[in-house]
Every structure is written in structure tokens, then in C-alpha cells.
Amino acid sequence: MPDKNQLPPLNWLRSFEACARLGSYTAAADELNLTQPAVSHQIRLLEAYLGRKLFLRDGRRKKLSETGHDYIFFVREAFDILRVGSKTLLEPNRGSELTLRVNMAFALFWLIPRLDDLYKKYPWITLNILPHISDIDLGPSNFEIEIINSINFSPNDYRPLREEYFFPVVSPKIIGTDVLDRLHLFDTTSMTPNWDAWFNSGFTGPQPSAVNYSSTVVVSLTAAINGIGLALAHTSIFEVASAAGQLVRPYPGQLKMRERYFISLIPEAHYTPASRTFMEWLEEQIS
């Protein structure tokens, strides 16, 4: 009986992974530059080692058994770790460099003001930041981590960061003046929170008037920071701007947003030092 504390040979695992992916001993043999009997023999040895059948016959194809389905997850994850580890050694900056594709407002109002803390704690890390205005139809890009603002994404692909609430904000220099009730209203067309929702909420607020629209919340918040008007901010964006003395909430109350920020990592990024460090730091900042 094999020692269960020892790992099965790598060649057995490679044959198993290739056959699981391709559905055929012959196709796996061609990919691995082996004979079909050699692949079949290695899989039989692996099944004997585990004491479980990994494949079932489905016509001319090989179909994973229930045990095979469970086991392939661990095998592929182990291969991913080995692949990333090898790249880290072969590419000098692979382990310390991280490319983020980030929602523009999140990058400007949440991430950038906090980067000093990240770099003080982890001076070895290098970030490449790719901001985007729209979270719709982003298309492919070369990044490891992505942060978007959206109503809903598959939990298998994107993980929500936190609940978000929205409310009116204004420059603190406006508070206590008679200008507040005469300010222009600014809003964005790219998010569901809007002034109509606020006016219909029953909360105190400015007098309804014409709304100046922009395609991104960055424009409306910049207008508010410069004392030009009232804008609608949400929790993550407001926290840093408030701490910096740029924005205040002139009226009580808040409404829950339909949107939230979601984060996603490409599979190969899960195990790099930079991605692990950034994700841990992000969790600390949000909690």
C-alpha cells in the first residue's frame, strides 16, 4: 500500500490532467509526446495509488468520475501554483509587479490616496494602474486584478467588496453660507443613484432644479470639491475625500445603492507575492 504522505509522481498527474481536459487517452498522449498505452498505464497507477476510479467510459471519450471531478480541481490548482512560481523565477519583476485595471472613480478617490500606506508597508511592490471610465464592455487587457463598479456579477468571477450608500456632498467652504440652496446639481449617467431618487426619499435636500450630467462620477465630484455644485457621492468615494477636508454631507440620510465594487483576479495572479500582498492590504483597508 503506498505511503499517503508521499506525492504521486508528476508524470501520473500530468497524464491525468491532460486526459481530463481533452477527454481522450490518445489526445493526451499526443500532447505529452507519449504513447497511448503509456498514458493509460500512468492513469491506472494513479487510480491504484488513490484507490479510486478517476474516469468512466462515455462512448469513445473518457469522462471524469465523481472522484475525478473532485481531484482535478486540486491537480489544476497545484499546476497553476507551479506555473506561476516558475514564471516568477524566470521573469525578474513577475513577483513584485502588479497590474490593476480599476474603475476611474475608485482609483482617484479611494486607491490613490491610500497608496502611501501600501508603499510604506510594502516598498518592494510595483503597481501599474489602468483606470477606465466605463465598466461596460471593457474587453481584454493585460492585467492581474480588476476592480469594477456594477449592479451584479457572477460570484464565481467577481467578489463584492462592500455595500455602498449614496448621499449629497458639497465643498465644506459652502456650509454656513446662503449659497447652498442655490448651487447647481451634478449627477452622472453611468450609475443608478440620481437626484430623483433622493427627492423621492423624503430626506432633506436642495430644491429640485435642472441637473448637470456627466458620463462619470469623477466630473460631478470634482465640481462639488471646487464649490461649483452639489453632487451625489457613495461611501467608498466619500471616506477619503471627507478625511482630506474636500467634501462634507450637508444633509442627513443615505440611500442604498444597487451598484457595488467588485474585484476579480485572473487565475495566474492568485499566487504571486504582489497579488497576495495587495489583496491582504485591500481587505485591511476595507474592513
C-alpha positions as a Python dict, from the first residue, in 0.01 Angstrom:
ca = {
    (1, 'M'): (0, 0, 0),
    (2, 'P'): (152, 340, -97),
    (3, 'D'): (255, 593, 163),
    (4, 'K'): (-23, 856, 156),
    (5, 'N'): (219, 1120, 286),
    (6, 'Q'): (412, 1099, -39),
    (7, 'L'): (303, 1275, -355),
    (8, 'P'): (218, 1071, -664),
    (9, 'P'): (472, 1112, -945),
    (10, 'L'): (432, 1426, -1154),
    (11, 'N'): (404, 1225, -1476),
    (12, 'W'): (95, 1047, -1346),
    (13, 'L'): (-66, 1380, -1262),
    (14, 'R'): (24, 1532, -1599),
    (15, 'S'): (-137, 1239, -1781),
    (16, 'F'): (-448, 1264, -1562),
    (17, 'E'): (-484, 1642, -1616),
    (18, 'A'): (-435, 1617, -1993),
    (19, 'C'): (-686, 1334, -2029),
    (20, 'A'): (-940, 1514, -1808),
    (21, 'R'): (-906, 1825, -2023),
    (22, 'L'): (-901, 1654, -2362),
    (23, 'G'): (-1134, 1362, -2288),
    (24, 'S'): (-912, 1104, -2453),
    (25, 'Y'): (-605, 896, -2368),
    (26, 'T'): (-493, 927, -2731),
    (27, 'A'): (-522, 1308, -2735),
    (28, 'A'): (-342, 1329, -2402),
    (29, 'A'): (-65, 1105, -2537),
    (30, 'D'): (-23, 1327, -2845),
    (31, 'E'): (2, 1641, -2631),
    (32, 'L'): (251, 1486, -2387),
    (33, 'N'): (453, 1317, -2663),
    (34, 'L'): (386, 975, -2513),
    (35, 'T'): (225, 658, -2641),
    (36, 'Q'): (-139, 589, -2563),
    (37, 'P'): (-52, 275, -2361),
    (38, 'A'): (195, 481, -2152),
    (39, 'V'): (-76, 736, -2062),
    (40, 'S'): (-324, 459, -1985),
    (41, 'H'): (-66, 287, -1763),
    (42, 'Q'): (15, 605, -1570),
    (43, 'I'): (-352, 674, -1502),
    (44, 'R'): (-406, 315, -1383),
    (45, 'L'): (-112, 359, -1145),
    (46, 'L'): (-261, 684, -1015),
    (47, 'E'): (-601, 519, -965),
    (48, 'A'): (-434, 233, -778),
    (49, 'Y'): (-245, 484, -561),
    (50, 'L'): (-568, 670, -474),
    (51, 'G'): (-781, 357, -451),
    (52, 'R'): (-1047, 527, -666),
    (53, 'K'): (-1158, 524, -1028),
    (54, 'L'): (-1089, 862, -1191),
    (55, 'F'): (-1254, 802, -1529),
    (56, 'L'): (-1567, 643, -1667),
    (57, 'R'): (-1613, 537, -2029),
    (58, 'D'): (-1861, 752, -2222),
    (59, 'G'): (-1867, 611, -2573),
    (60, 'R'): (-1524, 676, -2722),
    (61, 'R'): (-1445, 952, -2472),
    (62, 'K'): (-1318, 937, -2117),
    (63, 'K'): (-1547, 1101, -1865),
    (64, 'L'): (-1439, 1203, -1516),
    (65, 'S'): (-1591, 1007, -1231),
    (66, 'E'): (-1719, 1190, -923),
    (67, 'T'): (-1380, 1134, -759),
    (68, 'G'): (-1209, 1254, -1076),
    (69, 'H'): (-1411, 1577, -1070),
    (70, 'D'): (-1305, 1640, -711),
    (71, 'Y'): (-941, 1555, -772),
    (72, 'I'): (-888, 1753, -1093),
    (73, 'F'): (-958, 2077, -904),
    (74, 'F'): (-661, 2018, -673),
    (75, 'V'): (-434, 1897, -952),
    (76, 'R'): (-500, 2203, -1169),
    (77, 'E'): (-457, 2439, -876),
    (78, 'A'): (-122, 2275, -795),
    (79, 'F'): (-13, 2310, -1158),
    (80, 'D'): (-116, 2678, -1154),
    (81, 'I'): (100, 2737, -847),
    (82, 'L'): (397, 2563, -1011),
    (83, 'R'): (345, 2760, -1333),
    (84, 'V'): (334, 3094, -1154),
    (85, 'G'): (632, 3002, -936),
    (86, 'S'): (838, 2918, -1244),
    (87, 'K'): (741, 3244, -1415),
    (88, 'T'): (832, 3436, -1101),
    (89, 'L'): (1183, 3294, -1112),
    (90, 'L'): (1224, 3338, -1488),
    (91, 'E'): (1081, 3693, -1502),
    (92, 'P'): (1263, 3918, -1251),
    (93, 'N'): (971, 4157, -1188),
    (94, 'R'): (695, 3898, -1201),
    (95, 'G'): (665, 3853, -826),
    (96, 'S'): (679, 4220, -727),
    (97, 'E'): (491, 4385, -1014),
    (98, 'L'): (112, 4401, -1032),
    (99, 'T'): (-114, 4548, -1300),
    (100, 'L'): (-456, 4670, -1186),
    (101, 'R'): (-746, 4764, -1410),
    (102, 'V'): (-957, 4988, -1188),
    (103, 'N'): (-1275, 5193, -1209),
    (104, 'M'): (-1166, 5557, -1257),
    (105, 'A'): (-1352, 5699, -955),
    (106, 'F'): (-1227, 5420, -729),
    (107, 'A'): (-871, 5479, -847),
    (108, 'L'): (-878, 5857, -797),
    (109, 'F'): (-1084, 5889, -478),
    (110, 'W'): (-1012, 5562, -295),
    (111, 'L'): (-695, 5390, -416),
    (112, 'I'): (-451, 5673, -492),
    (113, 'P'): (-494, 5850, -155),
    (114, 'R'): (-413, 5521, 22),
    (115, 'L'): (-108, 5422, -183),
    (116, 'D'): (132, 5592, 56),
    (117, 'D'): (26, 5341, 323),
    (118, 'L'): (73, 5050, 81),
    (119, 'Y'): (422, 5161, -24),
    (120, 'K'): (534, 5228, 334),
    (121, 'K'): (433, 4879, 439),
    (122, 'Y'): (549, 4704, 121),
    (123, 'P'): (816, 4917, -51),
    (124, 'W'): (910, 4632, -285),
    (125, 'I'): (574, 4625, -464),
    (126, 'T'): (524, 4797, -801),
    (127, 'L'): (174, 4885, -925),
    (128, 'N'): (73, 4955, -1283),
    (129, 'I'): (-272, 5119, -1270),
    (130, 'L'): (-501, 5114, -1574),
    (131, 'P'): (-805, 5331, -1492),
    (132, 'H'): (-1121, 5305, -1700),
    (133, 'I'): (-1426, 5531, -1710),
    (134, 'S'): (-1689, 5278, -1816),
    (135, 'D'): (-1738, 4936, -1656),
    (136, 'I'): (-1928, 4809, -1960),
    (137, 'D'): (-1766, 4607, -2240),
    (138, 'L'): (-1413, 4657, -2116),
    (139, 'G'): (-1268, 4398, -2347),
    (140, 'P'): (-941, 4208, -2298),
    (141, 'S'): (-640, 4367, -2136),
    (142, 'N'): (-314, 4265, -1975),
    (143, 'F'): (-390, 4287, -1603),
    (144, 'E'): (-387, 4064, -1295),
    (145, 'I'): (-656, 4229, -1079),
    (146, 'E'): (-966, 4420, -1186),
    (147, 'I'): (-1196, 4640, -976),
    (148, 'I'): (-1525, 4750, -1132),
    (149, 'N'): (-1848, 4914, -1021),
    (150, 'S'): (-2158, 4727, -1129),
    (151, 'I'): (-2500, 4605, -1019),
    (152, 'N'): (-2433, 4234, -1043),
    (153, 'F'): (-2159, 3994, -1147),
    (154, 'S'): (-2122, 3618, -1123),
    (155, 'P'): (-1985, 3527, -778),
    (156, 'N'): (-1754, 3277, -947),
    (157, 'D'): (-1579, 3555, -1136),
    (158, 'Y'): (-1611, 3869, -923),
    (159, 'R'): (-1628, 3914, -547),
    (160, 'P'): (-1819, 4211, -398),
    (161, 'L'): (-1610, 4437, -175),
    (162, 'R'): (-1872, 4614, 39),
    (163, 'E'): (-2222, 4760, 48),
    (164, 'E'): (-2242, 5116, -86),
    (165, 'Y'): (-2476, 5402, 11),
    (166, 'F'): (-2518, 5739, -162),
    (167, 'F'): (-2596, 6089, -39),
    (168, 'P'): (-2545, 6457, -134),
    (169, 'V'): (-2199, 6609, -84),
    (170, 'V'): (-2058, 6958, -115),
    (171, 'S'): (-1739, 7152, -51),
    (172, 'P'): (-1703, 7246, 319),
    (173, 'K'): (-1648, 7610, 222),
    (174, 'I'): (-2015, 7624, 116),
    (175, 'I'): (-2151, 7515, 454),
    (176, 'G'): (-2294, 7805, 656),
    (177, 'T'): (-2345, 8028, 352),
    (178, 'D'): (-2662, 8121, 166),
    (179, 'V'): (-2514, 7970, -150),
    (180, 'L'): (-2604, 7609, -58),
    (181, 'D'): (-2968, 7626, -170),
    (182, 'R'): (-2873, 7791, -499),
    (183, 'L'): (-2599, 7553, -611),
    (184, 'H'): (-2613, 7361, -936),
    (185, 'L'): (-2687, 6990, -910),
    (186, 'F'): (-2442, 6746, -1066),
    (187, 'D'): (-2504, 6381, -1145),
    (188, 'T'): (-2368, 6101, -1361),
    (189, 'T'): (-2538, 5896, -1631),
    (190, 'S'): (-2324, 5588, -1561),
    (191, 'M'): (-2478, 5494, -1223),
    (192, 'T'): (-2831, 5432, -1095),
    (193, 'P'): (-2826, 5670, -791),
    (194, 'N'): (-2977, 6000, -900),
    (195, 'W'): (-3134, 6317, -766),
    (196, 'D'): (-3486, 6196, -843),
    (197, 'A'): (-3434, 5905, -603),
    (198, 'W'): (-3309, 6146, -336),
    (199, 'F'): (-3600, 6390, -382),
    (200, 'N'): (-3847, 6100, -358),
    (201, 'S'): (-3684, 5956, -44),
    (202, 'G'): (-3830, 6210, 198),
    (203, 'F'): (-3485, 6317, 316),
    (204, 'T'): (-3394, 6683, 348),
    (205, 'G'): (-3218, 6819, 44),
    (206, 'P'): (-3178, 7103, -201),
    (207, 'Q'): (-3463, 7242, -405),
    (208, 'P'): (-3521, 7035, -721),
    (209, 'S'): (-3369, 7204, -1022),
    (210, 'A'): (-3205, 7123, -1353),
    (211, 'V'): (-2931, 6861, -1324),
    (212, 'N'): (-2593, 6883, -1495),
    (213, 'Y'): (-2498, 6536, -1618),
    (214, 'S'): (-2158, 6385, -1693),
    (215, 'S'): (-2052, 6040, -1807),
    (216, 'T'): (-1851, 5972, -1491),
    (217, 'V'): (-1889, 6046, -1121),
    (218, 'V'): (-1535, 6189, -1127),
    (219, 'V'): (-1663, 6504, -1304),
    (220, 'S'): (-1957, 6564, -1070),
    (221, 'L'): (-1745, 6509, -757),
    (222, 'T'): (-1474, 6740, -889),
    (223, 'A'): (-1740, 7007, -940),
    (224, 'A'): (-1852, 6961, -579),
    (225, 'I'): (-1495, 6974, -444),
    (226, 'N'): (-1443, 7304, -626),
    (227, 'G'): (-1756, 7456, -475),
    (228, 'I'): (-1945, 7468, -804),
    (229, 'G'): (-2235, 7245, -707),
    (230, 'L'): (-2388, 6959, -513),
    (231, 'A'): (-2309, 6604, -621),
    (232, 'L'): (-2409, 6254, -515),
    (233, 'A'): (-2124, 6052, -364),
    (234, 'H'): (-2112, 5696, -235),
    (235, 'T'): (-1950, 5551, 73),
    (236, 'S'): (-1610, 5439, -60),
    (237, 'I'): (-1557, 5759, -259),
    (238, 'F'): (-1666, 5991, 21),
    (239, 'E'): (-1449, 5846, 301),
    (240, 'V'): (-1115, 5968, 170),
    (241, 'A'): (-1247, 6299, 36),
    (242, 'S'): (-1407, 6368, 374),
    (243, 'A'): (-1091, 6282, 567),
    (244, 'A'): (-897, 6518, 339),
    (245, 'G'): (-1143, 6801, 408),
    (246, 'Q'): (-1260, 6812, 46),
    (247, 'L'): (-1625, 6710, 89),
    (248, 'V'): (-1892, 6712, 360),
    (249, 'R'): (-2251, 6589, 383),
    (250, 'P'): (-2483, 6891, 411),
    (251, 'Y'): (-2798, 6682, 470),
    (252, 'P'): (-2870, 6375, 687),
    (253, 'G'): (-2976, 6040, 545),
    (254, 'Q'): (-2845, 5794, 288),
    (255, 'L'): (-2986, 5550, 34),
    (256, 'K'): (-2854, 5205, -52),
    (257, 'M'): (-2700, 5177, -396),
    (258, 'R'): (-2779, 4899, -639),
    (259, 'E'): (-2417, 4905, -754),
    (260, 'R'): (-2118, 4778, -561),
    (261, 'Y'): (-1749, 4747, -629),
    (262, 'F'): (-1642, 4401, -740),
    (263, 'I'): (-1291, 4258, -760),
    (264, 'S'): (-1158, 3978, -976),
    (265, 'L'): (-819, 3809, -1011),
    (266, 'I'): (-706, 3618, -1314),
    (267, 'P'): (-617, 3259, -1213),
    (268, 'E'): (-241, 3301, -1255),
    (269, 'A'): (-239, 3606, -1025),
    (270, 'H'): (-364, 3422, -718),
    (271, 'Y'): (-20, 3310, -611),
    (272, 'T'): (218, 3593, -696),
    (273, 'P'): (364, 3778, -395),
    (274, 'A'): (237, 4112, -528),
    (275, 'S'): (-122, 3996, -580),
    (276, 'R'): (-143, 3820, -243),
    (277, 'T'): (3, 4124, -66),
    (278, 'F'): (-229, 4369, -242),
    (279, 'M'): (-539, 4161, -165),
    (280, 'E'): (-445, 4134, 204),
    (281, 'W'): (-381, 4508, 220),
    (282, 'L'): (-711, 4581, 44),
    (283, 'E'): (-900, 4368, 295),
    (284, 'E'): (-738, 4561, 581),
    (285, 'Q'): (-837, 4894, 427),
    (286, 'I'): (-1198, 4797, 363),
    (287, 'S'): (-1266, 4622, 694),
}
